Amino acid sequence: MKKLRIYLDTSVINFLFADDAPEKRDVTRKFFEKHISNYEVFVSAVVLDEIRRTRDISKRDRLLGAITSRDMKQLPLEPETEMKNDDALHLAICTVHSIDVLISWNFEHLANINKERRVLAVNQELGYYYPMRITTPLEVMGIE
């Protein structure tokens, strides 16, 4: 069976080390330790750029290390994805690369049912019919 293709936005990487949010940190760590190997995992230059803007050098190194220590592939930016803000870029990159699931802890801008429905509608208007899901690590762990 083909592995699901998942994309991790920056919030998922950040919550690996979020001591100020222990519940999300623990779920994220469990996802990385026990579940991530079940998927083909992607990030993008957007994720790497957001992490590189982290001012705390030690934290930045841990975040980048979390990506490089695992078999995460980097998706390139395509012409269709240029000139968008970071949240929109994550969505556009996933759309043009036919990612199965965008995983995020960003409930306000990404991981919510209303955003998912709007994204699917816009994608169909633009000729992209791949049924991408937008969800959290917790939901992905529950659907395995």
N, C-alpha and C positions, 0 to 999 in steps of 0.2 A: 504494500500500500504506500502511496506517495505521501511524504511528510507535508504537513501544512507549512506554508511559507508565512512566517510572521515577521513583523517589523516592530522594533522597539523604539519608541520615541525617547527623548532625553529624560523625561520624568521617571521612566522605569529604571534607567541606569542610576539616576540620582537617589531613588529610594532604597537602593542597596546600602547606602550609608547615611540614611536619614534618622539619626538618633532622636530627633525631635518628633518623629512620627513612628513610634515603635510597631504599631499594628501593620502599617503599610510596609515598613522595612522588613518585618518578619515574613510577610506574605511574599514580598519580592525575593528575599533570600531563598525561601522554600522553592519558589518558582525556578530560580537559577540552579539550585542544588539538585532538585528532583525531577524537573519537568522540561527544562529548556532543551535537553538533548533529544526530545521527541519531535523537534521542529527543525526546519531549515530557517535560520535566524538571520535577519538583515538589520542594518542601520544605514545611515546615509551621511554624506558630508555635512548635512544640516545638524545632525546629532553631534558629530565631532566638533563642528564649529561652536555650537552652544556650549559644549563641555570645555573647549579651549578658552572660552570667555570667563570661566570660573576663576575668580581672583585668588582663592586659597590654593596655592601650588600643591600642597599635600593632597587635598581633596581632588583637585584636577587630575593628579597622577593616579589616584585610586580609581577614579571614574574611567579614565582612558585604559587603565590596566584591566578593568572589568570587561571591556570590549575586546582587547587584544588577547586576553587569556582564554577566550572562547572562540569557537569557530563561527564568528559573525562575519557575514559578507557585507561589503559596502556597495550600496546601490548608487549609480551615478545620477547626477542631475541631468535631466533631459530638457531640450528647448521648451517643451510644453510646461515645465515646472518653474521656469524662471520668473522673476519679478513678483514673487508672493512672499507674505510674511512667514515666519517659521512654522506656525501651526498649519497654515495652508500648504506650505511646502511638504510637510510630512504627508498630508493627504494626497497631494498631487503625485509625489514620488510613489506612494503605494498604488495609486490608480494606474499610472502608466506602466508599472512593473508587475501588475496583476498579483499583488500581495493578498493572501487570504484573510489575514487578521492584522490590523494595526493595534498594538497594545500600548496603553497609556494610563497614567494616573491623573491625567488632566480632564477632570469631569466637566469643567466649564466649557472648554473649547473643542474637546475631541471625544472622550469616552462617555457619550450619552446617546440615548436612542433617537432623540430629535436631530442631533447632528448627523448621526448615521443615516437617517432617512433622507435628510436634505442632501448629503453628499451623494448617496445613490441616485437621487433624482437628477442632480446636476450632472453627474457622470453619464447617465443615460442620455441626457440632452446633448452631451458632447460626444456621444458615440462610444463610451466605455461601459460595457455591460457586465464586467466581472463583479460578482457579488461580494465585495469586501465587507468584513465585519470590523467594528471599532469597539474595543472592550478593554478590560483590565486584566492583569495577571490572575487575579482571583477567579474570574469567570473562565479563563482558559484552563486553569487547573481543574475546574469542575466539569469541563466538557470532554476530558480525555477518556 
